[in-house]
Structure formats: C-alpha cells, structure tokens
C-alpha cells in the first residue's frame, strides 16, 4: 500500500474535471502504447476511482472511447 509521507503541495486538487479526465486519457494512451494494458475498462475504472472521479459504466465507456480515439495532433 502506498503511504503519504511527504506534504501534499498546494494546488494538488486545483485541476478541473475536464483537466483530470484529459490527464487520465493521456496516461492511459501512453500505457496502451507500451503494451502494458490488459483491459482498458479495468484500467479506466481504477484510474477514475484513484482520482476520486465518478466511475459508472457510462463514465468508463467515455474514457475508453477517448483513449481509443485518434488524438487531434496525429
């Protein structure tokens, strides 16, 4: 289990919901590119829960769809 033994920096939770979701999508795309992903839905659920965000089936579907969508810069 991870332990918080350093102070949490000011502003750690200042990101908007949209920014948090975008960060999760970027992280998951990166993980997908390394071949380290067994199940995108499981990963999406875990990432959303870790971030304290809603993790309903619809939320997970939206994150998975965003991860699988081609990024605008490609």
PDB file of N, H, CA, C and O in Angstrom:
ATOM      1  N   UNK A   1       0.840  -1.177   0.000  1.00  0.00           N
ATOM      2  CA  UNK A   1       0.000   0.000   0.000  1.00  0.00           C
ATOM      3  C   UNK A   1       0.882   1.236   0.000  1.00  0.00           C
ATOM      4  O   UNK A   1       1.880   1.293   0.719  1.00  0.00           O
ATOM      5  N   UNK A   2       0.513   2.237  -0.815  1.00  0.00           N
ATOM      6  H   UNK A   2      -0.297   2.191  -1.400  1.00  0.00           H
ATOM      7  CA  UNK A   2       1.261   3.480  -0.859  1.00  0.00           C
ATOM      8  C   UNK A   2       0.995   4.280   0.407  1.00  0.00           C
ATOM      9  O   UNK A   2      -0.107   4.267   0.956  1.00  0.00           O
ATOM     10  N   UNK A   3       2.035   4.976   0.857  1.00  0.00           N
ATOM     11  H   UNK A   3       2.931   4.987   0.412  1.00  0.00           H
ATOM     12  CA  UNK A   3       1.924   5.774   2.067  1.00  0.00           C
ATOM     13  C   UNK A   3       2.268   7.215   1.742  1.00  0.00           C
ATOM     14  O   UNK A   3       3.260   7.475   1.061  1.00  0.00           O
ATOM     15  N   UNK A   4       1.469   8.151   2.214  1.00  0.00           N
ATOM     16  H   UNK A   4       0.663   7.940   2.767  1.00  0.00           H
ATOM     17  CA  UNK A   4       1.747   9.575   2.032  1.00  0.00           C
ATOM     18  C   UNK A   4       2.670  10.016   3.148  1.00  0.00           C
ATOM     19  O   UNK A   4       2.225  10.237   4.274  1.00  0.00           O
ATOM     20  N   UNK A   5       3.968  10.147   2.844  1.00  0.00           N
ATOM     21  H   UNK A   5       4.330   9.967   1.929  1.00  0.00           H
ATOM     22  CA  UNK A   5       4.905  10.573   3.874  1.00  0.00           C
ATOM     23  C   UNK A   5       5.591  11.883   3.514  1.00  0.00           C
ATOM     24  O   UNK A   5       6.576  12.272   4.141  1.00  0.00           O
ATOM     25  N   UNK A   6       5.072  12.547   2.516  1.00  0.00           N
ATOM     26  H   UNK A   6       4.272  12.231   2.007  1.00  0.00           H
ATOM     27  CA  UNK A   6       5.530  13.873   2.123  1.00  0.00           C
ATOM     28  C   UNK A   6       4.326  14.803   2.191  1.00  0.00           C
ATOM     29  O   UNK A   6       3.189  14.362   2.024  1.00  0.00           O
ATOM     30  N   UNK A   7       4.570  16.090   2.436  1.00  0.00           N
ATOM     31  H   UNK A   7       5.494  16.448   2.571  1.00  0.00           H
ATOM     32  CA  UNK A   7       3.430  17.017   2.432  1.00  0.00           C
ATOM     33  C   UNK A   7       2.812  17.118   1.044  1.00  0.00           C
ATOM     34  O   UNK A   7       3.515  17.052   0.035  1.00  0.00           O
ATOM     35  N   UNK A   8       1.505  17.276   1.000  1.00  0.00           N
ATOM     36  H   UNK A   8       0.934  17.330   1.819  1.00  0.00           H
ATOM     37  CA  UNK A   8       0.812  17.466  -0.268  1.00  0.00           C
ATOM     38  C   UNK A   8       0.974  18.925  -0.657  1.00  0.00           C
ATOM     39  O   UNK A   8       0.728  19.821   0.150  1.00  0.00           O
ATOM     40  N   UNK A   9       1.387  19.161  -1.892  1.00  0.00           N
ATOM     41  H   UNK A   9       1.587  18.433  -2.548  1.00  0.00           H
ATOM     42  CA  UNK A   9       1.633  20.518  -2.343  1.00  0.00           C
ATOM     43  C   UNK A   9       0.334  21.275  -2.548  1.00  0.00           C
ATOM     44  O   UNK A   9      -0.684  20.698  -2.929  1.00  0.00           O
ATOM     45  N   UNK A  10       0.382  22.591  -2.287  1.00  0.00           N
ATOM     46  H   UNK A  10       1.209  23.060  -1.977  1.00  0.00           H
ATOM     47  CA  UNK A  10      -0.761  23.442  -2.561  1.00  0.00           C
ATOM     48  C   UNK A  10      -1.123  23.326  -4.029  1.00  0.00           C
ATOM     49  O   UNK A  10      -0.248  23.255  -4.892  1.00  0.00           O
ATOM     50  N   UNK A  11      -2.405  23.308  -4.303  1.00  0.00           N
ATOM     51  H   UNK A  11      -3.116  23.366  -3.602  1.00  0.00           H
ATOM     52  CA  UNK A  11      -2.864  23.260  -5.678  1.00  0.00           C
ATOM     53  C   UNK A  11      -2.996  21.865  -6.238  1.00  0.00           C
ATOM     54  O   UNK A  11      -3.319  21.698  -7.414  1.00  0.00           O
ATOM     55  N   UNK A  12      -2.748  20.843  -5.402  1.00  0.00           N
ATOM     56  H   UNK A  12      -2.486  20.979  -4.447  1.00  0.00           H
ATOM     57  CA  UNK A  12      -2.799  19.474  -5.912  1.00  0.00           C
ATOM     58  C   UNK A  12      -4.167  19.085  -6.443  1.00  0.00           C
ATOM     59  O   UNK A  12      -4.284  18.174  -7.262  1.00  0.00           O
ATOM     60  N   UNK A  13      -5.194  19.768  -5.982  1.00  0.00           N
ATOM     61  H   UNK A  13      -5.099  20.508  -5.317  1.00  0.00           H
ATOM     62  CA  UNK A  13      -6.540  19.402  -6.421  1.00  0.00           C
ATOM     63  C   UNK A  13      -7.229  20.530  -7.182  1.00  0.00           C
ATOM     64  O   UNK A  13      -8.457  20.586  -7.246  1.00  0.00           O
ATOM     65  N   UNK A  14      -6.425  21.434  -7.762  1.00  0.00           N
ATOM     66  H   UNK A  14      -5.427  21.388  -7.710  1.00  0.00           H
ATOM     67  CA  UNK A  14      -6.982  22.579  -8.467  1.00  0.00           C
ATOM     68  C   UNK A  14      -7.420  22.269  -9.893  1.00  0.00           C
ATOM     69  O   UNK A  14      -8.090  23.093 -10.515  1.00  0.00           O
ATOM     70  N   UNK A  15      -7.065  21.120 -10.420  1.00  0.00           N
ATOM     71  H   UNK A  15      -6.521  20.451  -9.915  1.00  0.00           H
ATOM     72  CA  UNK A  15      -7.420  20.786 -11.796  1.00  0.00           C
ATOM     73  C   UNK A  15      -8.935  20.624 -11.924  1.00  0.00           C
ATOM     74  O   UNK A  15      -9.602  20.108 -11.028  1.00  0.00           O
ATOM     75  N   UNK A  16      -9.450  21.075 -13.049  1.00  0.00           N
ATOM     76  H   UNK A  16      -8.908  21.495 -13.778  1.00  0.00           H
ATOM     77  CA  UNK A  16     -10.876  20.913 -13.310  1.00  0.00           C
ATOM     78  C   UNK A  16     -11.156  19.450 -13.648  1.00  0.00           C
ATOM     79  O   UNK A  16     -10.238  18.671 -13.907  1.00  0.00           O
ATOM     80  N   UNK A  17     -12.414  19.101 -13.641  1.00  0.00           N
ATOM     81  H   UNK A  17     -13.160  19.733 -13.431  1.00  0.00           H
ATOM     82  CA  UNK A  17     -12.818  17.738 -14.017  1.00  0.00           C
ATOM     83  C   UNK A  17     -12.323  17.421 -15.419  1.00  0.00           C
ATOM     84  O   UNK A  17     -11.798  16.335 -15.663  1.00  0.00           O
ATOM     85  N   UNK A  18     -12.487  18.353 -16.330  1.00  0.00           N
ATOM     86  H   UNK A  18     -12.914  19.235 -16.132  1.00  0.00           H
ATOM     87  CA  UNK A  18     -12.044  18.151 -17.717  1.00  0.00           C
ATOM     88  C   UNK A  18     -10.529  17.909 -17.764  1.00  0.00           C
ATOM     89  O   UNK A  18     -10.067  17.033 -18.495  1.00  0.00           O
ATOM     90  N   UNK A  19      -9.760  18.674 -16.994  1.00  0.00           N
ATOM     91  H   UNK A  19     -10.136  19.386 -16.400  1.00  0.00           H
ATOM     92  CA  UNK A  19      -8.305  18.508 -16.972  1.00  0.00           C
ATOM     93  C   UNK A  19      -7.921  17.152 -16.383  1.00  0.00           C
ATOM     94  O   UNK A  19      -7.006  16.491 -16.874  1.00  0.00           O
ATOM     95  N   UNK A  20      -8.621  16.746 -15.332  1.00  0.00           N
ATOM     96  H   UNK A  20      -9.364  17.284 -14.933  1.00  0.00           H
ATOM     97  CA  UNK A  20      -8.334  15.449 -14.720  1.00  0.00           C
ATOM     98  C   UNK A  20      -8.615  14.316 -15.705  1.00  0.00           C
ATOM     99  O   UNK A  20      -7.814  13.390 -15.838  1.00  0.00           O
ATOM    100  N   UNK A  21      -9.741  14.390 -16.384  1.00  0.00           N
ATOM    101  H   UNK A  21     -10.392  15.141 -16.276  1.00  0.00           H
ATOM    102  CA  UNK A  21     -10.091  13.356 -17.364  1.00  0.00           C
ATOM    103  C   UNK A  21      -9.092  13.344 -18.520  1.00  0.00           C
ATOM    104  O   UNK A  21      -8.685  12.277 -18.979  1.00  0.00           O
ATOM    105  N   UNK A  22      -8.703  14.516 -18.985  1.00  0.00           N
ATOM    106  H   UNK A  22      -9.035  15.382 -18.613  1.00  0.00           H
ATOM    107  CA  UNK A  22      -7.721  14.591 -20.070  1.00  0.00           C
ATOM    108  C   UNK A  22      -6.394  13.968 -19.631  1.00  0.00           C
ATOM    109  O   UNK A  22      -5.739  13.283 -20.416  1.00  0.00           O
ATOM    110  N   UNK A  23      -6.005  14.202 -18.393  1.00  0.00           N
ATOM    111  H   UNK A  23      -6.537  14.758 -17.755  1.00  0.00           H
ATOM    112  CA  UNK A  23      -4.772  13.605 -17.878  1.00  0.00           C
ATOM    113  C   UNK A  23      -4.849  12.094 -17.811  1.00  0.00           C
ATOM    114  O   UNK A  23      -3.883  11.402 -18.133  1.00  0.00           O
ATOM    115  N   UNK A  24      -5.994  11.581 -17.394  1.00  0.00           N
ATOM    116  H   UNK A  24      -6.778  12.142 -17.132  1.00  0.00           H
ATOM    117  CA  UNK A  24      -6.188  10.129 -17.334  1.00  0.00           C
ATOM    118  C   UNK A  24      -6.111   9.537 -18.741  1.00  0.00           C
ATOM    119  O   UNK A  24      -5.489   8.494 -18.946  1.00  0.00           O
ATOM    120  N   UNK A  25      -6.737  10.195 -19.696  1.00  0.00           N
ATOM    121  H   UNK A  25      -7.242  11.042 -19.529  1.00  0.00           H
ATOM    122  CA  UNK A  25      -6.714   9.712 -21.080  1.00  0.00           C
ATOM    123  C   UNK A  25      -5.279   9.686 -21.609  1.00  0.00           C
ATOM    124  O   UNK A  25      -4.869   8.708 -22.233  1.00  0.00           O
ATOM    125  N   UNK A  26      -4.522  10.743 -21.366  1.00  0.00           N
ATOM    126  H   UNK A  26      -4.855  11.538 -20.859  1.00  0.00           H
ATOM    127  CA  UNK A  26      -3.125  10.798 -21.821  1.00  0.00           C
ATOM    128  C   UNK A  26      -2.311   9.678 -21.183  1.00  0.00           C
ATOM    129  O   UNK A  26      -1.540   9.004 -21.866  1.00  0.00           O
ATOM    130  N   UNK A  27      -2.477   9.478 -19.891  1.00  0.00           N
ATOM    131  H   UNK A  27      -3.103  10.025 -19.336  1.00  0.00           H
ATOM    132  CA  UNK A  27      -1.746   8.410 -19.197  1.00  0.00           C
ATOM    133  C   UNK A  27      -2.105   7.042 -19.760  1.00  0.00           C
ATOM    134  O   UNK A  27      -1.232   6.202 -19.982  1.00  0.00           O
ATOM    135  N   UNK A  28      -3.393   6.827 -19.989  1.00  0.00           N
ATOM    136  H   UNK A  28      -4.102   7.509 -19.809  1.00  0.00           H
ATOM    137  CA  UNK A  28      -3.824   5.525 -20.492  1.00  0.00           C
ATOM    138  C   UNK A  28      -3.342   5.288 -21.914  1.00  0.00           C
ATOM    139  O   UNK A  28      -2.973   4.166 -22.261  1.00  0.00           O
ATOM    140  N   UNK A  29      -3.340   6.336 -22.751  1.00  0.00           N
ATOM    141  H   UNK A  29      -3.640   7.247 -22.469  1.00  0.00           H
ATOM    142  CA  UNK A  29      -2.804   6.183 -24.107  1.00  0.00           C
ATOM    143  C   UNK A  29      -1.330   5.803 -24.056  1.00  0.00           C
ATOM    144  O   UNK A  29      -0.865   4.959 -24.822  1.00  0.00           O
ATOM    145  N   UNK A  30      -0.612   6.432 -23.154  1.00  0.00           N
ATOM    146  H   UNK A  30      -0.989   7.118 -22.531  1.00  0.00           H
ATOM    147  CA  UNK A  30       0.810   6.125 -23.002  1.00  0.00           C
ATOM    148  C   UNK A  30       0.998   4.677 -22.573  1.00  0.00           C
ATOM    149  O   UNK A  30       1.841   3.969 -23.125  1.00  0.00           O
ATOM    150  N   UNK A  31       0.224   4.237 -21.597  1.00  0.00           N
ATOM    151  H   UNK A  31      -0.461   4.813 -21.149  1.00  0.00           H
ATOM    152  CA  UNK A  31       0.298   2.851 -21.134  1.00  0.00           C
ATOM    153  C   UNK A  31      -0.075   1.881 -22.245  1.00  0.00           C
ATOM    154  O   UNK A  31       0.539   0.823 -22.388  1.00  0.00           O
ATOM    155  N   UNK A  32      -1.081   2.243 -23.027  1.00  0.00           N
ATOM    156  H   UNK A  32      -1.580   3.102 -22.911  1.00  0.00           H
ATOM    157  CA  UNK A  32      -1.517   1.397 -24.132  1.00  0.00           C
ATOM    158  C   UNK A  32      -0.395   1.255 -25.164  1.00  0.00           C
ATOM    159  O   UNK A  32      -0.205   0.184 -25.742  1.00  0.00           O
ATOM    160  N   UNK A  33       0.338   2.333 -25.387  1.00  0.00           N
ATOM    161  H   UNK A  33       0.184   3.203 -24.918  1.00  0.00           H
ATOM    162  CA  UNK A  33       1.443   2.308 -26.337  1.00  0.00           C
ATOM    163  C   UNK A  33       2.595   1.418 -25.913  1.00  0.00           C
ATOM    164  O   UNK A  33       3.368   0.963 -26.756  1.00  0.00           O
ATOM    165  N   UNK A  34       2.720   1.163 -24.614  1.00  0.00           N
ATOM    166  H   UNK A  34       2.092   1.533 -23.929  1.00  0.00           H
ATOM    167  CA  UNK A  34       3.800   0.303 -24.124  1.00  0.00           C
ATOM    168  C   UNK A  34       3.407  -1.162 -24.129  1.00  0.00           C
ATOM    169  O   UNK A  34       4.246  -2.034 -23.899  1.00  0.00           O
ATOM    170  N   UNK A  35       2.135  -1.438 -24.390  1.00  0.00           N
ATOM    171  H   UNK A  35       1.454  -0.730 -24.577  1.00  0.00           H
ATOM    172  CA  UNK A  35       1.658  -2.814 -24.362  1.00  0.00           C
ATOM    173  C   UNK A  35       1.390  -3.315 -22.955  1.00  0.00           C
ATOM    174  O   UNK A  35       1.239  -4.517 -22.738  1.00  0.00           O
ATOM    175  N   UNK A  36       1.331  -2.398 -21.999  1.00  0.00           N
ATOM    176  H   UNK A  36       1.454  -1.421 -22.176  1.00  0.00           H
ATOM    177  CA  UNK A  36       1.168  -2.768 -20.590  1.00  0.00           C
ATOM    178  C   UNK A  36      -0.291  -2.802 -20.149  1.00  0.00           C
ATOM    179  O   UNK A  36      -0.568  -2.811 -18.949  1.00  0.00           O
ATOM    180  N   UNK A  37      -1.222  -2.822 -21.089  1.00  0.00           N
ATOM    181  H   UNK A  37      -0.997  -2.815 -22.063  1.00  0.00           H
ATOM    182  CA  UNK A  37      -2.639  -2.779 -20.744  1.00  0.00           C
ATOM    183  C   UNK A  37      -3.302  -4.098 -21.117  1.00  0.00           C
ATOM    184  O   UNK A  37      -3.302  -4.506 -22.278  1.00  0.00           O
ATOM    185  N   UNK A  38      -3.862  -4.749 -20.117  1.00  0.00           N
ATOM    186  H   UNK A  38      -3.862  -4.417 -19.173  1.00  0.00           H
ATOM    187  CA  UNK A  38      -4.599  -5.989 -20.367  1.00  0.00           C
ATOM    188  C   UNK A  38      -6.067  -5.718 -20.663  1.00  0.00           C
ATOM    189  O   UNK A  38      -6.666  -6.376 -21.513  1.00  0.00           O
ATOM    190  N   UNK A  39      -6.647  -4.748 -19.959  1.00  0.00           N
ATOM    191  H   UNK A  39      -6.160  -4.214 -19.268  1.00  0.00           H
ATOM    192  CA  UNK A  39      -8.072  -4.471 -20.093  1.00  0.00           C
ATOM    193  C   UNK A  39      -8.300  -2.980 -19.874  1.00  0.00           C
ATOM    194  O   UNK A  39      -8.177  -2.493 -18.750  1.00  0.00           O
ATOM    195  N   UNK A  40      -8.634  -2.250 -20.941  1.00  0.00           N
ATOM    196  H   UNK A  40      -8.734  -2.646 -21.854  1.00  0.00           H
ATOM    197  CA  UNK A  40      -8.835  -0.801 -20.838  1.00  0.00           C
ATOM    198  C   UNK A  40      -9.943  -0.435 -19.859  1.00  0.00           C
ATOM    199  O   UNK A  40      -9.819   0.541 -19.120  1.00  0.00           O
ATOM    200  N   UNK A  41     -11.015  -1.203 -19.848  1.00  0.00           N
ATOM    201  H   UNK A  41     -11.116  -1.996 -20.449  1.00  0.00           H
ATOM    202  CA  UNK A  41     -12.127  -0.879 -18.940  1.00  0.00           C
ATOM    203  C   UNK A  41     -11.709  -1.001 -17.477  1.00  0.00           C
ATOM    204  O   UNK A  41     -12.059  -0.152 -16.657  1.00  0.00           O
ATOM    205  N   UNK A  42     -10.971  -2.039 -17.154  1.00  0.00           N
ATOM    206  H   UNK A  42     -10.686  -2.728 -17.821  1.00  0.00           H
ATOM    207  CA  UNK A  42     -10.494  -2.205 -15.777  1.00  0.00           C
ATOM    208  C   UNK A  42      -9.563  -1.055 -15.409  1.00  0.00           C
ATOM    209  O   UNK A  42      -9.652  -0.491 -14.318  1.00  0.00           O
ATOM    210  N   UNK A  43      -8.662  -0.714 -16.346  1.00  0.00           N
ATOM    211  H   UNK A  43      -8.591  -1.172 -17.232  1.00  0.00           H
ATOM    212  CA  UNK A  43      -7.735   0.381 -16.084  1.00  0.00           C
ATOM    213  C   UNK A  43      -8.482   1.703 -15.922  1.00  0.00           C
ATOM    214  O   UNK A  43      -8.164   2.487 -15.027  1.00  0.00           O
ATOM    215  N   UNK A  44      -9.465   1.957 -16.772  1.00  0.00           N
ATOM    216  H   UNK A  44      -9.723   1.320 -17.499  1.00  0.00           H
ATOM    217  CA  UNK A  44     -10.230   3.202 -16.685  1.00  0.00           C
ATOM    218  C   UNK A  44     -10.950   3.306 -15.348  1.00  0.00           C
ATOM    219  O   UNK A  44     -10.934   4.357 -14.707  1.00  0.00           O
ATOM    220  N   UNK A  45     -11.582   2.213 -14.930  1.00  0.00           N
ATOM    221  H   UNK A  45     -11.595   1.360 -15.451  1.00  0.00           H
ATOM    222  CA  UNK A  45     -12.281   2.219 -13.642  1.00  0.00           C
ATOM    223  C   UNK A  45     -11.314   2.529 -12.502  1.00  0.00           C
ATOM    224  O   UNK A  45     -11.621   3.332 -11.622  1.00  0.00           O
ATOM    225  N   UNK A  46     -10.149   1.891 -12.522  1.00  0.00           N
ATOM    226  H   UNK A  46      -9.900   1.238 -13.237  1.00  0.00           H
ATOM    227  CA  UNK A  46      -9.176   2.096 -11.457  1.00  0.00           C
ATOM    228  C   UNK A  46      -8.652   3.535 -11.449  1.00  0.00           C
ATOM    229  O   UNK A  46      -8.533   4.155 -10.392  1.00  0.00           O
ATOM    230  N   UNK A  47      -8.341   4.055 -12.636  1.00  0.00           N
ATOM    231  H   UNK A  47      -8.438   3.551 -13.494  1.00  0.00           H
ATOM    232  CA  UNK A  47      -7.816   5.429 -12.722  1.00  0.00           C
ATOM    233  C   UNK A  47      -8.851   6.445 -12.253  1.00  0.00           C
ATOM    234  O   UNK A  47      -8.514   7.392 -11.543  1.00  0.00           O
ATOM    235  N   UNK A  48     -10.111   6.253 -12.646  1.00  0.00           N
ATOM    236  H   UNK A  48     -10.385   5.483 -13.222  1.00  0.00           H
ATOM    237  CA  UNK A  48     -11.162   7.166 -12.198  1.00  0.00           C
ATOM    238  C   UNK A  48     -11.332   7.098 -10.684  1.00  0.00           C
ATOM    239  O   UNK A  48     -11.422   8.129 -10.018  1.00  0.00           O
ATOM    240  N   UNK A  49     -11.376   5.895 -10.151  1.00  0.00           N
ATOM    241  H   UNK A  49     -11.303   5.058 -10.692  1.00  0.00           H
ATOM    242  CA  UNK A  49     -11.533   5.745  -8.701  1.00  0.00           C
ATOM    243  C   UNK A  49     -10.338   6.338  -7.958  1.00  0.00           C
ATOM    244  O   UNK A  49     -10.510   6.995  -6.931  1.00  0.00           O
ATOM    245  N   UNK A  50      -9.126   6.108  -8.472  1.00  0.00           N
ATOM    246  H   UNK A  50      -8.987   5.574  -9.306  1.00  0.00           H
ATOM    247  CA  UNK A  50      -7.929   6.667  -7.833  1.00  0.00           C
ATOM    248  C   UNK A  50      -7.968   8.190  -7.807  1.00  0.00           C
ATOM    249  O   UNK A  50      -7.469   8.813  -6.870  1.00  0.00           O
ATOM    250  N   UNK A  51      -8.563   8.787  -8.838  1.00  0.00           N
ATOM    251  H   UNK A  51      -8.969   8.281  -9.599  1.00  0.00           H
ATOM    252  CA  UNK A  51      -8.652  10.247  -8.931  1.00  0.00           C
ATOM    253  C   UNK A  51      -9.867  10.799  -8.191  1.00  0.00           C
ATOM    254  O   UNK A  51     -10.078  12.011  -8.151  1.00  0.00           O
ATOM    255  N   UNK A  52     -10.668   9.898  -7.601  1.00  0.00           N
ATOM    256  H   UNK A  52     -10.496   8.914  -7.633  1.00  0.00           H
ATOM    257  CA  UNK A  52     -11.857  10.343  -6.880  1.00  0.00           C
ATOM    258  C   UNK A  52     -12.956  10.834  -7.806  1.00  0.00           C
ATOM    259  O   UNK A  52     -13.769  11.677  -7.426  1.00  0.00           O
ATOM    260  N   UNK A  53     -12.976  10.301  -9.031  1.00  0.00           N
ATOM    261  H   UNK A  53     -12.315   9.617  -9.339  1.00  0.00           H
ATOM    262  CA  UNK A  53     -13.967  10.714 -10.017  1.00  0.00           C
ATOM    263  C   UNK A  53     -15.036   9.637 -10.175  1.00  0.00           C
ATOM    264  O   UNK A  53     -14.806   8.481  -9.819  1.00  0.00           O
ATOM    265  N   UNK A  54     -16.209  10.007 -10.709  1.00  0.00           N
ATOM    266  H   UNK A  54     -16.396  10.945 -10.998  1.00  0.00           H
ATOM    267  CA  UNK A  54     -17.262   9.021 -10.929  1.00  0.00           C
ATOM    268  C   UNK A  54     -16.767   7.889 -11.821  1.00  0.00           C
ATOM    269  O   UNK A  54     -16.007   8.116 -12.762  1.00  0.00           O
ATOM    270  N   UNK A  55     -17.200   6.681 -11.519  1.00  0.00           N
ATOM    271  H   UNK A  55     -17.817   6.497 -10.754  1.00  0.00           H
ATOM    272  CA  UNK A  55     -16.757   5.524 -12.298  1.00  0.00           C
ATOM    273  C   UNK A  55     -17.938   4.634 -12.666  1.00  0.00           C
ATOM    274  O   UNK A  55     -17.879   3.414 -12.516  1.00  0.00           O
ATOM    275  N   UNK A  56     -19.011   5.259 -13.151  1.00  0.00           N
ATOM    276  H   UNK A  56     -19.059   6.250 -13.273  1.00  0.00           H
ATOM    277  CA  UNK A  56     -20.155   4.466 -13.626  1.00  0.00           C
ATOM    278  C   UNK A  56     -19.766   3.814 -14.948  1.00  0.00           C
ATOM    279  O   UNK A  56     -18.736   4.151 -15.531  1.00  0.00           O
ATOM    280  N   UNK A  57     -20.584   2.890 -15.417  1.00  0.00           N
ATOM    281  H   UNK A  57     -21.421   2.617 -14.943  1.00  0.00           H
ATOM    282  CA  UNK A  57     -20.310   2.239 -16.702  1.00  0.00           C
ATOM    283  C   UNK A  57     -20.231   3.269 -17.823  1.00  0.00           C
ATOM    284  O   UNK A  57     -19.388   3.153 -18.713  1.00  0.00           O
ATOM    285  N   UNK A  58     -21.107   4.283 -17.786  1.00  0.00           N
ATOM    286  H   UNK A  58     -21.792   4.377 -17.063  1.00  0.00           H
ATOM    287  CA  UNK A  58     -21.078   5.327 -18.818  1.00  0.00           C
ATOM    288  C   UNK A  58     -19.789   6.138 -18.753  1.00  0.00           C
ATOM    289  O   UNK A  58     -19.220   6.480 -19.789  1.00  0.00           O
ATOM    290  N   UNK A  59     -19.323   6.448 -17.537  1.00  0.00           N
ATOM    291  H   UNK A  59     -19.785   6.170 -16.696  1.00  0.00           H
ATOM    292  CA  UNK A  59     -18.076   7.192 -17.372  1.00  0.00           C
ATOM    293  C   UNK A  59     -16.897   6.392 -17.918  1.00  0.00           C
ATOM    294  O   UNK A  59     -16.022   6.928 -18.598  1.00  0.00           O
ATOM    295  N   UNK A  60     -16.894   5.116 -17.609  1.00  0.00           N
ATOM    296  H   UNK A  60     -17.605   4.680 -17.057  1.00  0.00           H
ATOM    297  CA  UNK A  60     -15.807   4.242 -18.068  1.00  0.00           C
ATOM    298  C   UNK A  60     -15.843   4.124 -19.588  1.00  0.00           C
ATOM    299  O   UNK A  60     -14.798   4.184 -20.236  1.00  0.00           O
ATOM    300  N   UNK A  61     -17.028   3.959 -20.162  1.00  0.00           N
ATOM    301  H   UNK A  61     -17.877   3.911 -19.635  1.00  0.00           H
ATOM    302  CA  UNK A  61     -17.158   3.889 -21.616  1.00  0.00           C
ATOM    303  C   UNK A  61     -16.623   5.157 -22.272  1.00  0.00           C
ATOM    304  O   UNK A  61     -15.950   5.085 -23.300  1.00  0.00           O
ATOM    305  N   UNK A  62     -16.918   6.317 -21.686  1.00  0.00           N
ATOM    306  H   UNK A  62     -17.466   6.375 -20.851  1.00  0.00           H
ATOM    307  CA  UNK A  62     -16.457   7.591 -22.248  1.00  0.00           C
ATOM    308  C   UNK A  62     -14.935   7.691 -22.210  1.00  0.00           C
ATOM    309  O   UNK A  62     -14.322   8.152 -23.173  1.00  0.00           O
ATOM    310  N   UNK A  63     -14.322   7.267 -21.112  1.00  0.00           N
ATOM    311  H   UNK A  63     -14.819   6.892 -20.330  1.00  0.00           H
ATOM    312  CA  UNK A  63     -12.865   7.317 -21.010  1.00  0.00           C
ATOM    313  C   UNK A  63     -12.235   6.350 -22.004  1.00  0.00           C
ATOM    314  O   UNK A  63     -11.279   6.709 -22.692  1.00  0.00           O
ATOM    315  N   UNK A  64     -12.750   5.143 -22.088  1.00  0.00           N
ATOM    316  H   UNK A  64     -13.526   4.851 -21.529  1.00  0.00           H
ATOM    317  CA  UNK A  64     -12.203   4.152 -23.031  1.00  0.00           C
ATOM    318  C   UNK A  64     -12.327   4.669 -24.461  1.00  0.00           C
ATOM    319  O   UNK A  64     -11.386   4.542 -25.245  1.00  0.00           O
ATOM    320  N   UNK A  65     -13.469   5.247 -24.808  1.00  0.00           N
ATOM    321  H   UNK A  65     -14.233   5.349 -24.171  1.00  0.00           H
ATOM    322  CA  UNK A  65     -13.663   5.796 -26.159  1.00  0.00           C
ATOM    323  C   UNK A  65     -12.659   6.910 -26.436  1.00  0.00           C
ATOM    324  O   UNK A  65     -12.106   6.991 -27.533  1.00  0.00           O
ATOM    325  N   UNK A  66     -12.423   7.766 -25.447  1.00  0.00           N
ATOM    326  H   UNK A  66     -12.872   7.700 -24.556  1.00  0.00           H
ATOM    327  CA  UNK A  66     -11.452   8.851 -25.629  1.00  0.00           C
ATOM    328  C   UNK A  66     -10.045   8.320 -25.794  1.00  0.00           C
ATOM    329  O   UNK A  66      -9.271   8.862 -26.583  1.00  0.00           O
ATOM    330  N   UNK A  67      -9.695   7.269 -25.066  1.00  0.00           N
ATOM    331  H   UNK A  67     -10.324   6.828 -24.425  1.00  0.00           H
ATOM    332  CA  UNK A  67      -8.370   6.669 -25.178  1.00  0.00           C
ATOM    333  C   UNK A  67      -8.193   6.067 -26.569  1.00  0.00           C
ATOM    334  O   UNK A  67      -7.126   6.187 -27.171  1.00  0.00           O
ATOM    335  N   UNK A  68      -9.229   5.426 -27.073  1.00  0.00           N
ATOM    336  H   UNK A  68     -10.096   5.329 -26.585  1.00  0.00           H
ATOM    337  CA  UNK A  68      -9.143   4.755 -28.370  1.00  0.00           C
ATOM    338  C   UNK A  68      -9.252   5.703 -29.551  1.00  0.00           C
ATOM    339  O   UNK A  68      -8.863   5.356 -30.667  1.00  0.00           O
ATOM    340  N   UNK A  69      -9.784   6.908 -29.313  1.00  0.00           N
ATOM    341  H   UNK A  69     -10.100   7.190 -28.407  1.00  0.00           H
ATOM    342  CA  UNK A  69      -9.917   7.895 -30.387  1.00  0.00           C
ATOM    343  C   UNK A  69      -8.542   8.416 -30.778  1.00  0.00           C
ATOM    344  O   UNK A  69      -7.637   8.513 -29.948  1.00  0.00           O
ATOM    345  N   UNK A  70      -8.406   8.740 -32.018  1.00  0.00           N
ATOM    346  H   UNK A  70      -9.140   8.661 -32.691  1.00  0.00           H
ATOM    347  CA  UNK A  70      -7.128   9.274 -32.507  1.00  0.00           C
ATOM    348  C   UNK A  70      -6.945  10.688 -31.960  1.00  0.00           C
ATOM    349  O   UNK A  70      -7.826  11.530 -32.134  1.00  0.00           O
ATOM    350  N   UNK A  71      -5.811  10.966 -31.299  1.00  0.00           N
ATOM    351  H   UNK A  71      -5.095  10.282 -31.158  1.00  0.00           H
ATOM    352  CA  UNK A  71      -5.557  12.324 -30.782  1.00  0.00           C
ATOM    353  C   UNK A  71      -5.539  13.346 -31.924  1.00  0.00           C
ATOM    354  O   UNK A  71      -5.170  13.018 -33.052  1.00  0.00           O
ATOM    355  N   UNK A  72      -5.931  14.560 -31.632  1.00  0.00           N
ATOM    356  H   UNK A  72      -6.231  14.828 -30.716  1.00  0.00           H
ATOM    357  CA  UNK A  72      -6.019  15.615 -32.637  1.00  0.00           C
ATOM    358  C   UNK A  72      -4.678  15.919 -33.296  1.00  0.00           C
ATOM    359  O   UNK A  72      -4.643  16.363 -34.443  1.00  0.00           O
ATOM    360  N   UNK A  73      -3.568  15.685 -32.585  1.00  0.00           N
ATOM    361  H   UNK A  73      -3.596  15.325 -31.653  1.00  0.00           H
ATOM    362  CA  UNK A  73      -2.252  16.030 -33.128  1.00  0.00           C
ATOM    363  C   UNK A  73      -1.634  14.918 -33.957  1.00  0.00           C
ATOM    364  O   UNK A  73      -0.481  15.040 -34.372  1.00  0.00           O
ATOM    365  N   UNK A  74      -2.348  13.856 -34.207  1.00  0.00           N
ATOM    366  H   UNK A  74      -3.285  13.757 -33.870  1.00  0.00           H
ATOM    367  CA  UNK A  74      -1.811  12.765 -35.039  1.00  0.00           C
ATOM    368  C   UNK A  74      -2.401  12.806 -36.424  1.00  0.00           C
ATOM    369  O   UNK A  74      -2.068  11.967 -37.262  1.00  0.00           O
TER     370      UNK A  74
END
